[in-house]
Amino acid sequence: MAGLSNGARITLSGGMMENFDYISWFGCFSSSVDSAELLKALNSEKFSSYKLNYMFNADGIYDFAYNGHKNMVEELMKDDMFTEENTEYVQIAFGYHSARSWRVGLYDALQRFFK
């Protein structure tokens, strides 16, 4: 499941926080949610036995969502579920909150999802 901007918020909240038992591959572009809420959901009794296959994150360095998204990923990486093998954050040089940046991010994500 992947999304950009508000679609990434839906990917995180609706996909990861509500349906982690069905979905374990995620692409998040230019958005974030509260990392504490996300970790609470993933470490809940309902989802604690499931593993994350991959979470790809990307923002343009000039995107207004850049700092929040980057901070969210840094917080998630403190939890054992998120590792360098299954979680990635990419900074898109000269990127903005725009379709051009999202195409770059989606292309990179698909390279990881479909090795």
MOPAC internal coordinates of N, CA, C and O (Angstrom, degrees):
PM7 1SCF
backbone

  N    0.0000 0     0.00 0     0.00 0    0    0    0
  C    1.4430 1     0.00 0     0.00 0    1    0    0
  C    1.5197 1   106.82 1     0.00 0    2    1    0
  O    1.2310 1   120.66 1   -43.73 1    3    2    1
  N    1.3162 1   116.34 1   136.27 1    3    2    1
  C    1.4530 1   120.14 1  -179.46 1    5    3    2
  C    1.5238 1   109.63 1  -144.44 1    6    5    3
  O    1.2310 1   121.15 1   -25.21 1    7    6    5
  N    1.3238 1   115.41 1   154.79 1    7    6    5
  C    1.4552 1   120.08 1   177.76 1    9    7    6
  C    1.5053 1   111.14 1  -161.34 1   10    9    7
  O    1.2310 1   121.42 1   -17.45 1   11   10    9
  N    1.3132 1   114.88 1   162.55 1   11   10    9
  C    1.4545 1   120.79 1   178.78 1   13   11   10
  C    1.5190 1   109.51 1  -123.41 1   14   13   11
  O    1.2310 1   121.46 1   -37.19 1   15   14   13
  N    1.3061 1   114.81 1   142.81 1   15   14   13
  C    1.4564 1   122.95 1  -179.72 1   17   15   14
  C    1.5298 1   109.48 1    56.51 1   18   17   15
  O    1.2310 1   119.41 1    60.69 1   19   18   17
  N    1.3205 1   118.73 1  -119.31 1   19   18   17
  C    1.4659 1   119.84 1   179.67 1   21   19   18
  C    1.5278 1   111.04 1   -63.77 1   22   21   19
  O    1.2310 1   120.28 1   150.17 1   23   22   21
  N    1.3268 1   117.07 1   -29.83 1   23   22   21
  C    1.4643 1   120.41 1   176.05 1   25   23   22
  C    1.5213 1   112.17 1   -64.40 1   26   25   23
  O    1.2310 1   120.31 1   148.58 1   27   26   25
  N    1.3246 1   117.00 1   -31.42 1   27   26   25
  C    1.4667 1   120.20 1   175.61 1   29   27   26
  C    1.5250 1   110.40 1   -70.42 1   30   29   27
  O    1.2310 1   120.40 1   143.51 1   31   30   29
  N    1.3223 1   116.85 1   -36.49 1   31   30   29
  C    1.4761 1   119.40 1   175.80 1   33   31   30
  C    1.5247 1   109.78 1   -62.61 1   34   33   31
  O    1.2310 1   120.51 1   140.17 1   35   34   33
  N    1.3284 1   116.63 1   -39.83 1   35   34   33
  C    1.4700 1   120.96 1   177.69 1   37   35   34
  C    1.5317 1   109.91 1   -66.88 1   38   37   35
  O    1.2310 1   120.44 1   140.21 1   39   38   37
  N    1.3324 1   116.77 1   -39.79 1   39   38   37
  C    1.4653 1   120.99 1   176.95 1   41   39   38
  C    1.5221 1   110.53 1   -58.88 1   42   41   39
  O    1.2310 1   120.73 1   135.43 1   43   42   41
  N    1.3222 1   116.21 1   -44.57 1   43   42   41
  C    1.4643 1   120.53 1  -179.18 1   45   43   42
  C    1.5219 1   111.98 1   -72.34 1   46   45   43
  O    1.2310 1   120.05 1   131.64 1   47   46   45
  N    1.3215 1   117.52 1   -48.36 1   47   46   45
  C    1.4672 1   119.37 1  -176.07 1   49   47   46
  C    1.5239 1   112.36 1   -79.19 1   50   49   47
  O    1.2310 1   119.48 1   131.04 1   51   50   49
  N    1.3037 1   118.60 1   -48.96 1   51   50   49
  C    1.4568 1   121.08 1  -178.43 1   53   51   50
  C    1.5159 1   113.81 1   -79.98 1   54   53   51
  O    1.2310 1   120.69 1   142.50 1   55   54   53
  N    1.3219 1   116.29 1   -37.50 1   55   54   53
  C    1.4563 1   119.94 1  -179.16 1   57   55   54
  C    1.5116 1   112.93 1   -82.14 1   58   57   55
  O    1.2310 1   120.98 1   118.25 1   59   58   57
  N    1.3198 1   115.74 1   -61.75 1   59   58   57
  C    1.4609 1   119.85 1  -174.26 1   61   59   58
  C    1.5279 1   112.44 1   -74.67 1   62   61   59
  O    1.2310 1   119.66 1   134.10 1   63   62   61
  N    1.3224 1   118.26 1   -45.90 1   63   62   61
  C    1.4674 1   120.77 1  -174.63 1   65   63   62
  C    1.5239 1   113.58 1   -79.34 1   66   65   63
  O    1.2310 1   120.14 1   158.78 1   67   66   65
  N    1.3358 1   117.34 1   -21.22 1   67   66   65
  C    1.4659 1   119.39 1  -176.43 1   69   67   66
  C    1.5309 1   113.68 1  -114.54 1   70   69   67
  O    1.2310 1   119.84 1   156.58 1   71   70   69
  N    1.3300 1   117.91 1   -23.42 1   71   70   69
  C    1.4653 1   120.81 1  -173.45 1   73   71   70
  C    1.5246 1   113.35 1  -132.33 1   74   73   71
  O    1.2310 1   120.21 1  -147.40 1   75   74   73
  N    1.3163 1   117.20 1    32.60 1   75   74   73
  C    1.4587 1   121.43 1  -178.21 1   77   75   74
  C    1.5285 1   111.60 1   -64.12 1   78   77   75
  O    1.2310 1   119.86 1   161.25 1   79   78   77
  N    1.3075 1   117.88 1   -18.75 1   79   78   77
  C    1.4624 1   121.22 1   176.70 1   81   79   78
  C    1.5288 1   111.28 1   -76.41 1   82   81   79
  O    1.2310 1   119.67 1   166.14 1   83   82   81
  N    1.3252 1   118.24 1   -13.86 1   83   82   81
  C    1.4589 1   122.80 1   178.76 1   85   83   82
  C    1.5286 1   113.33 1  -112.40 1   86   85   83
  O    1.2310 1   120.10 1   150.52 1   87   86   85
  N    1.3115 1   117.42 1   -29.48 1   87   86   85
  C    1.4612 1   122.52 1  -173.66 1   89   87   86
  C    1.5338 1   108.91 1  -124.20 1   90   89   87
  O    1.2310 1   120.46 1   -47.54 1   91   90   89
  N    1.3401 1   116.73 1   132.46 1   91   90   89
  C    1.4645 1   118.69 1   179.85 1   93   91   90
  C    1.5326 1   112.77 1  -137.46 1   94   93   91
  O    1.2310 1   120.01 1  -170.49 1   95   94   93
  N    1.3277 1   117.59 1     9.51 1   95   94   93
  C    1.4610 1   123.58 1   175.55 1   97   95   94
  C    1.5198 1   106.85 1  -120.97 1   98   97   95
  O    1.2310 1   120.23 1   -54.40 1   99   98   97
  N    1.3587 1   117.16 1   125.60 1   99   98   97
  C    1.4559 1   120.44 1  -173.53 1  101   99   98
  C    1.5242 1   111.74 1  -135.76 1  102  101   99
  O    1.2310 1   121.28 1   -38.00 1  103  102  101
  N    1.3141 1   115.16 1   142.00 1  103  102  101
  C    1.4561 1   122.22 1   173.01 1  105  103  102
  C    1.5152 1   108.57 1  -125.46 1  106  105  103
  O    1.2310 1   120.25 1   -58.72 1  107  106  105
  N    1.3093 1   117.12 1   121.28 1  107  106  105
  C    1.4598 1   121.45 1  -176.61 1  109  107  106
  C    1.5245 1   108.87 1  -124.54 1  110  109  107
  O    1.2310 1   121.14 1   -58.07 1  111  110  109
  N    1.3205 1   115.42 1   121.93 1  111  110  109
  C    1.4544 1   121.75 1  -175.92 1  113  111  110
  C    1.5261 1   109.75 1  -125.22 1  114  113  111
  O    1.2310 1   120.59 1   -61.47 1  115  114  113
  N    1.3132 1   116.48 1   118.53 1  115  114  113
  C    1.4688 1   123.32 1   172.87 1  117  115  114
  C    1.5180 1   114.44 1    62.70 1  118  117  115
  O    1.2310 1   120.47 1  -134.02 1  119  118  117
  N    1.3093 1   116.71 1    45.98 1  119  118  117
  C    1.4608 1   119.34 1   175.64 1  121  119  118
  C    1.5196 1   110.26 1  -169.15 1  122  121  119
  O    1.2310 1   120.61 1   -13.13 1  123  122  121
  N    1.3173 1   116.45 1   166.87 1  123  122  121
  C    1.4582 1   121.26 1   178.57 1  125  123  122
  C    1.5184 1   109.59 1  -156.14 1  126  125  123
  O    1.2310 1   121.49 1   -10.61 1  127  126  125
  N    1.3068 1   114.75 1   169.39 1  127  126  125
  C    1.4600 1   122.71 1   171.58 1  129  127  126
  C    1.5237 1   106.59 1  -132.10 1  130  129  127
  O    1.2310 1   120.70 1    -5.73 1  131  130  129
  N    1.3034 1   116.27 1   174.27 1  131  130  129
  C    1.4629 1   121.16 1   177.51 1  133  131  130
  C    1.5284 1   108.82 1   -64.41 1  134  133  131
  O    1.2310 1   120.12 1   -62.56 1  135  134  133
  N    1.3241 1   117.37 1   117.44 1  135  134  133
  C    1.4647 1   121.40 1  -177.18 1  137  135  134
  C    1.5252 1   111.85 1   -61.82 1  138  137  135
  O    1.2310 1   119.86 1   146.39 1  139  138  137
  N    1.3267 1   117.88 1   -33.61 1  139  138  137
  C    1.4664 1   120.39 1   179.37 1  141  139  138
  C    1.5322 1   110.51 1   -64.58 1  142  141  139
  O    1.2310 1   120.23 1   138.89 1  143  142  141
  N    1.3254 1   117.17 1   -41.11 1  143  142  141
  C    1.4779 1   120.85 1   177.49 1  145  143  142
  C    1.5179 1   110.83 1   -64.38 1  146  145  143
  O    1.2310 1   120.87 1   137.38 1  147  146  145
  N    1.3174 1   115.94 1   -42.62 1  147  146  145
  C    1.4591 1   120.86 1  -179.99 1  149  147  146
  C    1.5228 1   110.70 1   -62.81 1  150  149  147
  O    1.2310 1   120.15 1   132.98 1  151  150  149
  N    1.3114 1   117.31 1   -47.02 1  151  150  149
  C    1.4643 1   120.91 1   179.14 1  153  151  150
  C    1.5208 1   111.85 1   -64.76 1  154  153  151
  O    1.2310 1   120.33 1   142.35 1  155  154  153
  N    1.3148 1   116.98 1   -37.65 1  155  154  153
  C    1.4652 1   120.28 1   177.62 1  157  155  154
  C    1.5202 1   110.45 1   -60.03 1  158  157  155
  O    1.2310 1   120.50 1   135.32 1  159  158  157
  N    1.3270 1   116.66 1   -44.68 1  159  158  157
  C    1.4681 1   120.60 1   179.70 1  161  159  158
  C    1.5276 1   111.09 1   -65.51 1  162  161  159
  O    1.2310 1   120.31 1   133.46 1  163  162  161
  N    1.3263 1   117.02 1   -46.54 1  163  162  161
  C    1.4648 1   120.16 1  -176.25 1  165  163  162
  C    1.5141 1   113.44 1   -69.01 1  166  165  163
  O    1.2310 1   120.32 1   150.93 1  167  166  165
  N    1.3176 1   116.99 1   -29.07 1  167  166  165
  C    1.4645 1   121.05 1   179.15 1  169  167  166
  C    1.5258 1   112.70 1   -92.98 1  170  169  167
  O    1.2310 1   120.87 1  -174.19 1  171  170  169
  N    1.3286 1   115.95 1     5.81 1  171  170  169
  C    1.4719 1   120.26 1   178.33 1  173  171  170
  C    1.5244 1   109.84 1   -69.21 1  174  173  171
  O    1.2310 1   121.01 1   -15.91 1  175  174  173
  N    1.3063 1   115.68 1   164.09 1  175  174  173
  C    1.4614 1   121.08 1   179.15 1  177  175  174
  C    1.5285 1   111.06 1   -58.11 1  178  177  175
  O    1.2310 1   120.40 1   144.32 1  179  178  177
  N    1.3168 1   116.84 1   -35.68 1  179  178  177
  C    1.4748 1   121.76 1  -178.41 1  181  179  178
  C    1.5274 1   112.18 1   -62.46 1  182  181  179
  O    1.2310 1   119.60 1   140.85 1  183  182  181
  N    1.3378 1   118.38 1   -39.15 1  183  182  181
  C    1.4587 1   121.26 1  -172.65 1  185  183  182
  C    1.5253 1   115.22 1  -113.44 1  186  185  183
  O    1.2310 1   119.25 1   175.13 1  187  186  185
  N    1.3144 1   119.03 1    -4.87 1  187  186  185
  C    1.4697 1   121.23 1  -171.88 1  189  187  186
  C    1.5281 1   113.87 1   -61.71 1  190  189  187
  O    1.2310 1   119.58 1   158.08 1  191  190  189
  N    1.3136 1   118.41 1   -21.92 1  191  190  189
  C    1.4677 1   119.89 1  -179.01 1  193  191  190
  C    1.5309 1   112.88 1   -90.63 1  194  193  191
  O    1.2310 1   119.77 1   179.20 1  195  194  193
  N    1.3205 1   118.04 1    -0.80 1  195  194  193
  C    1.4664 1   121.63 1  -179.94 1  197  195  194
  C    1.5229 1   110.34 1   -97.56 1  198  197  195
  O    1.2310 1   120.89 1   -28.21 1  199  198  197
  N    1.3327 1   115.89 1   151.79 1  199  198  197
  C    1.4596 1   119.06 1  -179.73 1  201  199  198
  C    1.5220 1   110.63 1  -114.39 1  202  201  199
  O    1.2310 1   121.51 1   -29.88 1  203  202  201
  N    1.3057 1   114.72 1   150.12 1  203  202  201
  C    1.4573 1   122.38 1   176.43 1  205  203  202
  C    1.5205 1   108.33 1   -82.21 1  206  205  203
  O    1.2310 1   120.25 1   -55.66 1  207  206  205
  N    1.3279 1   117.14 1   124.34 1  207  206  205
  C    1.4551 1   119.60 1   175.89 1  209  207  206
  C    1.5184 1   110.71 1   -79.26 1  210  209  207
  O    1.2310 1   120.21 1   128.85 1  211  210  209
  N    1.3433 1   117.20 1   -51.15 1  211  210  209
  C    1.4588 1   118.99 1   178.43 1  213  211  210
  C    1.5221 1   110.27 1  -163.32 1  214  213  211
  O    1.2310 1   121.50 1   -38.47 1  215  214  213
  N    1.3225 1   114.74 1   141.53 1  215  214  213
  C    1.4609 1   121.55 1   174.47 1  217  215  214
  C    1.5252 1   107.31 1  -130.90 1  218  217  215
  O    1.2310 1   120.86 1   -68.95 1  219  218  217
  N    1.3177 1   115.97 1   111.05 1  219  218  217
  C    1.4568 1   121.78 1   179.37 1  221  219  218
  C    1.5230 1   108.33 1  -102.95 1  222  221  219
  O    1.2310 1   120.78 1   -48.74 1  223  222  221
  N    1.3208 1   116.11 1   131.26 1  223  222  221
  C    1.4661 1   122.50 1  -178.41 1  225  223  222
  C    1.5205 1   109.04 1  -128.26 1  226  225  223
  O    1.2310 1   120.64 1   -40.47 1  227  226  225
  N    1.3350 1   116.38 1   139.53 1  227  226  225
  C    1.4638 1   119.28 1   178.96 1  229  227  226
  C    1.5224 1   110.44 1  -152.12 1  230  229  227
  O    1.2310 1   122.01 1   -35.04 1  231  230  229
  N    1.3317 1   113.76 1   144.96 1  231  230  229
  C    1.4708 1   122.28 1   174.77 1  233  231  230
  C    1.5172 1   108.27 1  -146.92 1  234  233  231
  O    1.2310 1   121.07 1   -30.14 1  235  234  233
  N    1.3232 1   115.56 1   149.86 1  235  234  233
  C    1.4544 1   120.02 1   167.99 1  237  235  234
  C    1.5199 1   108.59 1   -73.17 1  238  237  235
  O    1.2310 1   120.24 1   -31.88 1  239  238  237
  N    1.3165 1   117.15 1   148.12 1  239  238  237
  C    1.4642 1   119.68 1  -176.10 1  241  239  238
  C    1.5312 1   112.30 1   -68.99 1  242  241  239
  O    1.2310 1   120.17 1   165.32 1  243  242  241
  N    1.3352 1   117.29 1   -14.68 1  243  242  241
  C    1.4621 1   120.76 1   176.87 1  245  243  242
  C    1.5337 1   112.32 1  -106.99 1  246  245  243
  O    1.2310 1   120.64 1  -168.54 1  247  246  245
  N    1.3112 1   116.38 1    11.46 1  247  246  245
  C    1.4631 1   122.10 1   179.50 1  249  247  246
  C    1.5300 1   109.05 1   -74.87 1  250  249  247
  O    1.2310 1   120.10 1   -42.91 1  251  250  249
  N    1.3309 1   117.41 1   137.09 1  251  250  249
  C    1.4653 1   119.27 1   178.96 1  253  251  250
  C    1.5212 1   112.19 1   -65.49 1  254  253  251
  O    1.2310 1   119.62 1   161.55 1  255  254  253
  N    1.3344 1   118.32 1   -18.45 1  255  254  253
  C    1.4647 1   122.47 1   178.85 1  257  255  254
  C    1.5333 1   112.44 1   -88.50 1  258  257  255
  O    1.2310 1   120.09 1   175.01 1  259  258  257
  N    1.3105 1   117.43 1    -4.99 1  259  258  257
  C    1.4615 1   123.36 1  -172.99 1  261  259  258
  C    1.5312 1   112.79 1   -53.25 1  262  261  259
  O    1.2310 1   119.75 1   123.34 1  263  262  261
  N    1.3247 1   118.08 1   -56.66 1  263  262  261
  C    1.4727 1   120.49 1  -175.02 1  265  263  262
  C    1.5192 1   112.94 1   -63.20 1  266  265  263
  O    1.2310 1   120.17 1   135.79 1  267  266  265
  N    1.3199 1   117.27 1   -44.21 1  267  266  265
  C    1.4591 1   120.17 1   179.92 1  269  267  266
  C    1.5139 1   112.58 1   -63.35 1  270  269  267
  O    1.2310 1   120.83 1   137.45 1  271  270  269
  N    1.3183 1   116.02 1   -42.55 1  271  270  269
  C    1.4647 1   120.38 1  -178.96 1  273  271  270
  C    1.5322 1   110.62 1   -68.49 1  274  273  271
  O    1.2310 1   120.73 1   135.26 1  275  274  273
  N    1.3152 1   116.21 1   -44.74 1  275  274  273
  C    1.4690 1   120.52 1   179.08 1  277  275  274
  C    1.5297 1   110.39 1   -60.60 1  278  277  275
  O    1.2310 1   120.32 1   136.01 1  279  278  277
  N    1.3313 1   117.00 1   -43.99 1  279  278  277
  C    1.4737 1   120.90 1   178.25 1  281  279  278
  C    1.5166 1   111.81 1   -62.80 1  282  281  279
  O    1.2310 1   120.20 1   140.12 1  283  282  281
  N    1.3395 1   117.22 1   -39.88 1  283  282  281
  C    1.4584 1   120.39 1   178.47 1  285  283  282
  C    1.5260 1   110.10 1   -59.89 1  286  285  283
  O    1.2310 1   120.24 1   132.70 1  287  286  285
  N    1.3218 1   117.14 1   -47.30 1  287  286  285
  C    1.4656 1   120.75 1  -179.12 1  289  287  286
  C    1.5296 1   110.55 1   -63.10 1  290  289  287
  O    1.2310 1   120.00 1   138.46 1  291  290  289
  N    1.3201 1   117.61 1   -41.54 1  291  290  289
  C    1.4699 1   120.37 1   177.72 1  293  291  290
  C    1.5210 1   111.24 1   -60.33 1  294  293  291
  O    1.2310 1   119.91 1   139.51 1  295  294  293
  N    1.3223 1   117.78 1   -40.49 1  295  294  293
  C    1.4648 1   121.37 1   177.56 1  297  295  294
  C    1.5258 1   111.04 1   -66.64 1  298  297  295
  O    1.2310 1   120.21 1   138.40 1  299  298  297
  N    1.3298 1   117.20 1   -41.60 1  299  298  297
  C    1.4608 1   120.68 1   179.68 1  301  299  298
  C    1.5245 1   111.29 1   -63.33 1  302  301  299
  O    1.2310 1   120.31 1   143.79 1  303  302  301
  N    1.3147 1   117.01 1   -36.21 1  303  302  301
  C    1.4703 1   121.30 1  -177.89 1  305  303  302
  C    1.5274 1   112.77 1   -65.52 1  306  305  303
  O    1.2310 1   119.76 1   167.64 1  307  306  305
  N    1.3092 1   118.07 1   -12.36 1  307  306  305
  C    1.4648 1   121.84 1   176.57 1  309  307  306
  C    1.5324 1   111.58 1   -78.52 1  310  309  307
  O    1.2310 1   120.57 1   165.89 1  311  310  309
  N    1.3476 1   116.51 1   -14.11 1  311  310  309
  C    1.4581 1   122.09 1   179.36 1  313  311  310
  C    1.5321 1   109.09 1   -93.60 1  314  313  311
  O    1.2310 1   120.69 1   -35.57 1  315  314  313
  N    1.3301 1   116.29 1   144.43 1  315  314  313
  C    1.4625 1   121.15 1  -177.34 1  317  315  314
  C    1.5248 1   114.24 1   -62.29 1  318  317  315
  O    1.2310 1   119.66 1   156.61 1  319  318  317
  N    1.3252 1   118.25 1   -23.39 1  319  318  317
  C    1.4617 1   121.00 1  -179.39 1  321  319  318
  C    1.5308 1   111.43 1   -65.92 1  322  321  319
  O    1.2310 1   120.55 1   148.22 1  323  322  321
  N    1.3165 1   116.56 1   -31.78 1  323  322  321
  C    1.4564 1   122.42 1  -176.09 1  325  323  322
  C    1.5240 1   109.39 1  -100.78 1  326  325  323
  O    1.2310 1   120.66 1   -59.40 1  327  326  325
  N    1.3190 1   116.35 1   120.60 1  327  326  325
  C    1.4570 1   121.90 1  -178.02 1  329  327  326
  C    1.5339 1   109.58 1  -128.66 1  330  329  327
  O    1.2310 1   120.79 1    -7.92 1  331  330  329
  N    1.3065 1   116.10 1   172.08 1  331  330  329
  C    1.4669 1   120.22 1   176.37 1  333  331  330
  C    1.5246 1   111.29 1   -67.74 1  334  333  331
  O    1.2310 1   119.88 1   161.90 1  335  334  333
  N    1.3223 1   117.84 1   -18.10 1  335  334  333
  C    1.4624 1   121.66 1   178.37 1  337  335  334
  C    1.5251 1   112.59 1   -81.83 1  338  337  335
  O    1.2310 1   119.80 1   153.83 1  339  338  337
  N    1.3397 1   117.99 1   -26.17 1  339  338  337
  C    1.4672 1   118.90 1  -175.78 1  341  339  338
  C    1.5310 1   114.70 1  -122.76 1  342  341  339
  O    1.2310 1   120.00 1  -175.72 1  343  342  341
  N    1.3150 1   117.61 1     4.28 1  343  342  341
  C    1.4561 1   120.61 1  -179.22 1  345  343  342
  C    1.5246 1   109.07 1  -138.11 1  346  345  343
  O    1.2310 1   121.22 1   -47.60 1  347  346  345
  N    1.3196 1   115.26 1   132.40 1  347  346  345
  C    1.4608 1   119.29 1  -178.05 1  349  347  346
  C    1.5278 1   109.51 1  -139.70 1  350  349  347
  O    1.2310 1   121.46 1   -37.99 1  351  350  349
  N    1.3092 1   114.82 1   142.01 1  351  350  349
  C    1.4624 1   121.25 1   174.39 1  353  351  350
  C    1.5266 1   108.05 1  -125.21 1  354  353  351
  O    1.2310 1   120.51 1   -56.24 1  355  354  353
  N    1.3263 1   116.64 1   123.76 1  355  354  353
  C    1.4586 1   122.42 1  -178.12 1  357  355  354
  C    1.5246 1   109.29 1  -116.44 1  358  357  355
  O    1.2310 1   121.36 1   -47.94 1  359  358  357
  N    1.3168 1   115.01 1   132.06 1  359  358  357
  C    1.4604 1   122.08 1   174.32 1  361  359  358
  C    1.5282 1   107.63 1   -97.96 1  362  361  359
  O    1.2310 1   120.48 1   -57.37 1  363  362  361
  N    1.3121 1   116.70 1   122.63 1  363  362  361
  C    1.4607 1   121.20 1  -178.58 1  365  363  362
  C    1.5252 1   108.39 1   -91.60 1  366  365  363
  O    1.2310 1   121.02 1   -66.68 1  367  366  365
  N    1.3139 1   115.66 1   113.32 1  367  366  365
  C    1.4638 1   121.18 1  -177.66 1  369  367  366
  C    1.5338 1   110.02 1   -58.50 1  370  369  367
  O    1.2310 1   120.95 1   -46.48 1  371  370  369
  N    1.3031 1   115.80 1   133.52 1  371  370  369
  C    1.4687 1   123.47 1   178.36 1  373  371  370
  C    1.5270 1   113.33 1    61.53 1  374  373  371
  O    1.2310 1   120.24 1  -163.20 1  375  374  373
  N    1.3418 1   117.15 1    16.80 1  375  374  373
  C    1.4566 1   120.66 1  -178.47 1  377  375  374
  C    1.5143 1   112.60 1   -86.25 1  378  377  375
  O    1.2310 1   121.34 1   -27.21 1  379  378  377
  N    1.3080 1   115.05 1   152.79 1  379  378  377
  C    1.4589 1   124.28 1   178.22 1  381  379  378
  C    1.5247 1   109.22 1  -123.87 1  382  381  379
  O    1.2310 1   120.36 1     6.87 1  383  382  381
  N    1.3087 1   116.91 1  -173.13 1  383  382  381
  C    1.4632 1   123.15 1   173.86 1  385  383  382
  C    1.5292 1   106.27 1   -81.74 1  386  385  383
  O    1.2310 1   121.48 1  -105.65 1  387  386  385
  N    1.3380 1   114.78 1    74.35 1  387  386  385
  C    1.4633 1   119.11 1  -170.21 1  389  387  386
  C    1.5264 1   111.83 1  -147.68 1  390  389  387
  O    1.2310 1   121.61 1   -17.73 1  391  390  389
  N    1.3268 1   114.53 1   162.27 1  391  390  389
  C    1.4629 1   120.85 1  -179.49 1  393  391  390
  C    1.5254 1   111.76 1   -60.91 1  394  393  391
  O    1.2310 1   119.89 1   145.47 1  395  394  393
  N    1.3082 1   117.82 1   -34.53 1  395  394  393
  C    1.4678 1   120.06 1   179.55 1  397  395  394
  C    1.5291 1   110.97 1   -61.37 1  398  397  395
  O    1.2310 1   120.24 1   135.39 1  399  398  397
  N    1.3126 1   117.15 1   -44.61 1  399  398  397
  C    1.4680 1   120.92 1   177.62 1  401  399  398
  C    1.5191 1   110.93 1   -65.50 1  402  401  399
  O    1.2310 1   120.27 1   138.50 1  403  402  401
  N    1.3135 1   117.08 1   -41.50 1  403  402  401
  C    1.4577 1   120.51 1  -177.76 1  405  403  402
  C    1.5249 1   111.84 1   -66.29 1  406  405  403
  O    1.2310 1   120.07 1   145.79 1  407  406  405
  N    1.3235 1   117.46 1   -34.21 1  407  406  405
  C    1.4704 1   119.84 1   176.32 1  409  407  406
  C    1.5249 1   110.40 1   -63.27 1  410  409  407
  O    1.2310 1   120.55 1   138.72 1  411  410  409
  N    1.3093 1   116.55 1   -41.28 1  411  410  409
  C    1.4731 1   120.30 1   177.37 1  413  411  410
  C    1.5269 1   109.67 1   -62.81 1  414  413  411
  O    1.2310 1   120.31 1   133.04 1  415  414  413
  N    1.3160 1   117.01 1   -46.96 1  415  414  413
  C    1.4607 1   121.12 1   179.75 1  417  415  414
  C    1.5218 1   112.54 1   -62.61 1  418  417  415
  O    1.2310 1   120.49 1   136.10 1  419  418  417
  N    1.3230 1   116.67 1   -43.90 1  419  418  417
  C    1.4668 1   119.93 1   179.60 1  421  419  418
  C    1.5267 1   110.60 1   -64.19 1  422  421  419
  O    1.2310 1   120.24 1   136.76 1  423  422  421
  N    1.3107 1   117.14 1   -43.24 1  423  422  421
  C    1.4661 1   120.41 1   177.64 1  425  423  422
  C    1.5315 1   109.97 1   -57.25 1  426  425  423
  O    1.2310 1   120.34 1   132.08 1  427  426  425
  N    1.3166 1   116.95 1   -47.92 1  427  426  425
  C    1.4650 1   120.82 1   179.87 1  429  427  426
  C    1.5261 1   111.35 1   -62.72 1  430  429  427
  O    1.2310 1   120.35 1   138.36 1  431  430  429
  N    1.3301 1   116.95 1   -41.64 1  431  430  429
  C    1.4651 1   120.57 1   179.39 1  433  431  430
  C    1.5285 1   111.32 1   -62.46 1  434  433  431
  O    1.2310 1   120.20 1   135.91 1  435  434  433
  N    1.3145 1   117.22 1   -44.09 1  435  434  433
  C    1.4589 1   120.23 1  -179.42 1  437  435  434
  C    1.5212 1   112.03 1   -63.42 1  438  437  435
  O    1.2310 1   119.97 1   149.19 1  439  438  437
  N    1.3262 1   117.66 1   -30.81 1  439  438  437
  C    1.4599 1   120.88 1   175.90 1  441  439  438
  C    1.5226 1   110.67 1   -63.64 1  442  441  439
  O    1.2310 1   119.98 1   146.29 1  443  442  441
  N    1.3207 1   117.65 1   -33.71 1  443  442  441
  C    1.4733 1   121.22 1   178.69 1  445  443  442
  C    1.5227 1   110.88 1   -79.73 1  446  445  443
  O    1.2310 1   120.63 1   138.94 1  447  446  445
  N    1.3276 1   116.39 1   -41.06 1  447  446  445
  C    1.4702 1   119.74 1  -176.23 1  449  447  446
  C    1.5326 1   112.25 1   -67.88 1  450  449  447
  O    1.2310 1   120.61 1   142.25 1  451  450  449
  N    1.3330 1   116.43 1   -37.75 1  451  450  449
  C    1.4744 1   121.25 1  -174.91 1  453  451  450
  C    1.5245 1   110.23 1  -118.75 1  454  453  451
  O    1.2310 1   120.55 1  -118.94 1  455  454  453
  N    1.3055 1   116.56 1    61.06 1  455  454  453
  C    1.4741 1   122.93 1  -176.96 1  457  455  454
  C    1.5035 1   112.12 1   -51.90 1  458  457  455
  O    1.2310 1   120.10 1   180.00 1  459  458  457

